[in-house]
Structure formats: structure tokens, C-alpha cells
Amino acid sequence: MRSSSEGGTAPLCPVFPVKGPFPLSRGRERDGRHCASAGGVASPRLAAQPDVMQCAAGRAGALGAAWLRLVARSGARRSLPPRTGGMAEPGPALSGAEEVQPAPGDKEEAAPAPKKRRLAAGERYVPPPRKLSTGVSFGPEHFAETSYYFEGGLRKVRPYYFDFRTYCKGRWVGRSLLDVFSTEFRAQPLAYYRAAARAGRLRLNEEPVRDLDIVLKNNDFLRNTVHRHEPPVTAQPIQILVENDEVVVVDKPSSLPVHPCGRFRHNTVIFILGKEHDLKELHTIHRLDRMTSGVLMFAKTVEVSKRIDEQVRERQLEKEYVCRVLGEFPEHQVVCEEPILVVSYKVGVCRVDPKGKPCKTVFQRLSYNGKTSVVRCLPRTGRTHQIRVHLQYLGHPIVNDPIYNMEAWGPGRGKGGKIDKTDEELLKALVEEHRSKQSLDILGISEEDLNSNAENTDCGNSSDGTKSVQVDPTNENSCPAEDTKDPEKNDTAACLLSSDPSLETLETNKEAGSCKNQEGQTGDRSWEEKDPLCVECKTRRRDPSPRELVMFLHALRYKGAQFEYRSKMPQWALEDWEE
């Protein structure tokens, strides 16, 4: 009869029933019958039949050879079935081959890496996306990008080179790099991007971009090296109120963002604490507006951060603010529950609107000096600019609020929610008012930002609520240039760059060398030299005064289930303070 095996179809060979189990190197058990093979010990009955034994041995040799060929072809490590009886020496069919049994601690071998797809003629290879590290950790390599200096009561950052990085957006796929720059990154004219490419500052999948007509593909990784300037902030130092194994609590000065965002990176609380106080890998528990001063809390571990987050969800946290407002605030307690709508994340403007989010703030007057009032504020929710918007609605805006106490809101300055402008008209009026005063930096924006379609939801115009924050250490904006731009061209930048002959004669090696050192960090001389491609280097801006960088809103107290932290009352909130 014919019997099949894993090694293929064997030649005809009789199969006999045998009594009792006996060892088989390779055999097939069917219906209680065993097929003798090399390594098996036949019964005396079979041994007395030489022709049968010869056939069995031939069959075993064929099976063994076929099995070895199968193993060689597959490249897999397989073990033979366990023996069913006593010990026996391996037969001739497996001579020269070693039986492999996995050890108890052995791990299964990883599957071979998939082969790269064969590219068509002229097709460009795109490497797979890299796995991003989770969490936030700014280290020495980030702190060493540049340094601070102090001038006129301001903390300033020396200009430095920085890489904006991003993966290709879905809407960019199939479009040329030139098309993307010309339609979405118009803060700079095309002459800038051509010069940046010649200087080696534009890289695609870590290779220098030689041709801006290259068509973008999914997973393309872009890197744009820019000469970065940060707005100045107040020189007032950050005071550490509490530091222990679990938390760091500071008194944040006005004008400092909590974490890198927009145009700010080194002039932020996170970077100053890391660079000047050696406090690294802090977890942001809550945030304050850039212009708001006061108690700011960080967790040192993920566990502490999660524990406080749980208190937030259970509404066990209590926050207390103090501010100085225009006019005589009512003596009795005032509760405002008007909903708030965000008009623009970019400029950082909100207003009362029925379509907004519900919120509640409790106010209590502390003092009145005949012109202005000091008011205690207890926000029960944490909406963006909640205290400032509610005070404006009540007709008592914060004295020096650079947004909600401006003429752009009209004669009533937004009292009662009466604004005789559309949102677009309001934003334009606010920008024009600050532009006329050369004070756009107070808003934390630049002319280039105003040409952007991207709404930055995380830059100094954050809510005063409690919220954990995750920031990419290398790219807080996640874009190859400053922001995503609209089609309107920045005429100022175009004029400055087009009039600069260095753009046409720029030498790649010279620029790449002055851009950064081997480790990608800025050298000590970089801030002293003007960058030929940088618009900011060619633009003179008026520095804000320290007084302009202070807003009379202060986070006085932060209380949880097992903690309470408080700062001193600011000078402007004291009863005997004079205007």
C-alpha cells in the first residue's frame, strides 16, 4: 500500500502492525500501526524477513532525506516529535543532522525584516516613520542652544539656530515642495526658501533639498533650520516657593509662558528652571496665561501628576486670584456665569457669547482707592481668559489688560457683551491698535504670525485651568517654518530679502558652517553675527518697557486635598499702593 508523509509520497512498502511502543526517529502513526524507520527497533518477526526490513530501511532513508530537504528549504528551526519509548541510537536517515530541542529559556527568533519594495525607475524611496519618544524631557542639549542676557529690566535670549521638524501633512502629498511653501508658508518669499535650500538648511528625509520641485510623499520627514529670535520678557526672577520630592511650586512673573510655544522657547518657565535651577523633567500640572503671575505648580513624577489630575476630575482643587480693575467694584459678592467663546487662539481673544462654553466666577472686592478696585476672584471653571472676560463683561476690566481694556472694543470696552463689530473687525482693530503702539510683542505675536492660518492653541493664551501638558522637546510648533501661512504675501519680508544680494551669491558651505556646529548646537559667536537669510536680523523693533510686561492679575493661592500653596500679595494689590 502507499503511505504519505510530511516529506512527500513514499515508494510502495508493506506496513505491519507491531506490538507495543518502540522508538521511531521519523514515522507516521495511523490506526494503531507503526511504520518502521531508521532508528526504530523491529520485532523479531520483522527481523526474520530480510526483504521487508530492506524495504522499510529504504523507505526510512527516503523520508529522512525528504525531511532534511524540507528543513533546508524553509530555514526554520524545528524539532522532531518526541520518542514514544526507550532510548535508541539515531538511524542512518538522520546521520549528520542534529536534532534541535528548544531550551526552557530560549526565545522565539524574530521574523525576518520585510524586504524593501522594489522601486520603479525614477521612484524616490521614503524611509518608514520613526517612533517618537513619549513624555516631555528637555535636557542639556536643548538648554545649550543659546544663553540669556539682561538689558533695560528685560530678560533677553541671544538669537540661535533651531530646527523645525515635521512629517508630510496629508494635504501636501502629491504636491511639490515649492507649491507647499508658496501657498502655506508665505511668511517668507520664495527667494528665502531657494536661498535656504542652497545653504543646506532645508532637508528632506535628512538629505539636503536640491530641487524645490520635488514631489512630497507620505511619511516624508522635513527639517527647516531657521535663525530664531525670541521676544524679551521681564527680568524679574522666578521665585521658588516649595521644592520637595514630589512637587516644585514657583511664583511665576508676568510675561513668561509656562512652556515652549509659538515664538517662545528659552524665555519660558520650563527652560529657566532647567537652565538656572537645574530642575528638569518637570510635569506641568496646570497653566497660567503668559501675562498672569503667581502660584504655578509642577510635579516631579508621573505618579504625583496623576494623583493631582484625579483631584481635578473630582473638583477638589480651589484656586484664588487677585486683580486690580477699573472703577468702583460692588462691595457685595458678584457671581458671573456668562458663557465664553474663543474668537482667536492665535491672537488670544475671547468674548461672552451664548454659543460659548459654560463657566462661573465668584468676585469679592477687597479695597477701593477712588480710581481702581482690588478684587478677589474664585474661578469655578477653567476657561480661557475666564476672569479677564468676565470682568470686562461686568464693566470693570483689569487696569492694564492688553486685550480686554483696549479701545478696539468700542466706547463701552465690551461691557455687557456689547461689541459693535464682527469677530474679524474686532481682531483687525486690536492688531492695528497694538501695531500703532509697536507693542505686538506684548501679545506674543509678530507680523509673520498674523499671516498664519494655523491657530496656536497653546501659546501663553492658555486657560487658567488645570491641565497636564505634553510638549515635544524638539518641535513645539510641529512645522517646518514658523507657522502655516495663508496665501497673502509678506511684503516686508519680500522687500528685505529681495534687496539683499547675498541671497543670490550665498555659498552653501559658508552658510552651513555658520549655522551650527557638529552637535547641532549654537556656537558662542552666532548671536553676534547677522544671519544673511534672517528677516529679524534686518528689522529693528522697539523693546517693551518692564511696566508694559506686567498685568495686574495674580494667582494667589492653589489648594488641593492634601496641600495648599500661597504667594505674597503683589505690590500693586496692596491697599496703600498708588497709581
Number of C-alpha atoms within 10 A of each C-alpha: 7 10 15 11 13 12 16 13 13 17 15 12 18 14 15 12 11 16 11 9 13 19 22 25 23 25 20 15 9 9 7 9 14 20 22 29 28 26 22 23 17 19 13 8 8 16 13 11 10 10 11 16 18 13 17 22 21 18 20 26 19 18 26 24 13 19 19 14 13 15 13 11 9 9 9 10 13 12 11 10 10 11 14 11 12 9 12 14 11 18 19 16 24 20 10 8 11 9 11 10 12 11 7 6 6 8 8 8 8 6 6 6 6 6 6 8 7 8 9 8 6 6 8 12 14 14 12 11 12 8 6 7 9 9 13 17 17 18 14 12 10 18 17 13 19 18 16 13 10 13 10 12 15 19 18 21 22 17 23 23 22 22 20 21 21 18 18 18 14 11 9 17 16 12 14 17 20 17 16 19 21 20 14 20 29 25 29 23 21 20 15 20 22 19 23 23 19 23 24 21 21 25 19 20 17 11 12 16 22 15 13 17 12 16 17 22 19 17 18 21 23 23 23 21 21 21 20 20 20 19 21 25 28 24 19 15 11 18 14 16 15 13 15 9 9 13 18 20 21 22 22 28 25 25 28 28 30 27 25 23 20 22 20 24 25 26 24 20 20 23 22 21 17 19 20 10 11 11 15 17 17 21 24 23 21 21 25 26 23 26 24 27 23 27 27 26 24 22 24 20 14 12 11 17 19 15 11 21 19 13 13 18 10 9 13 14 20 15 22 18 21 24 27 27 27 20 18 16 24 13 14 9 11 14 15 16 14 22 19 23 20 16 18 17 18 22 23 24 20 22 27 24 15 11 9 16 14 16 18 19 19 17 23 18 21 17 19 20 14 9 10 18 25 26 24 21 24 18 22 18 19 19 24 24 23 26 28 21 28 29 25 25 22 15 20 24 26 27 18 19 18 19 22 26 22 19 14 22 22 16 12 16 20 26 19 15 19 15 17 12 13 9 15 10 13 18 19 13 18 20 21 15 16 18 14 9 10 14 22 21 21 23 20 26 20 17 15 18 21 18 20 21 15 16 15 20 16 23 25 28 25 23 21 22 21 21 15 15 15 14 18 16 15 15 17 20 22 14 20 24 22 21 24 22 25 18 16 14 19 19 13 16 21 18 12 16 23 16 9 12 10 13 20 13 10 16 14 15 12 10 19 16 12 15 23 18 11 7 7 13 18 21 16 12 9 18 20 9 10 14 20 17 23 18 19 17 16 14 10 8 10 9 16 20 16 18 10 15 23 20 22 21 30 28 24 23 18 20 14 15 11 8 8 12 17 19 20 11 13 16 11 16 20 13 13 11 9 9 7
